[in-house]
């Protein structure tokens, strides 16, 4: 038997549109131990290479005392880690991308 690693939640999109049940314990609430605990519970797809690179850079920038959107945008541009369209990061574009990824 082969094991397939799941790196995202394949059921997430259908769960987002599901009607919630008003009775506790029914609907989308699972009993402990009866469902698989997926590694990436909140991701509708596997992270792209660009998303992974951005996340790694943000972690390093934060460790180097980057704490503001301006500091993150400046450091990403200095590392030549540009947006997918090749343009430089601004605090506004970075915040918009992070908000989209966090949804």
Secondary structure, DSSP 4 states (H G I P E B T S, - for coil): -------S-TTHHHHHTSPPPSSTTSTT---TTSS---TTTT-SSPPPHHHHHHHHHHHHHHHTT--SHHHHHHHHHHTT---TTSPPP-HHHHHHHHHHHH-
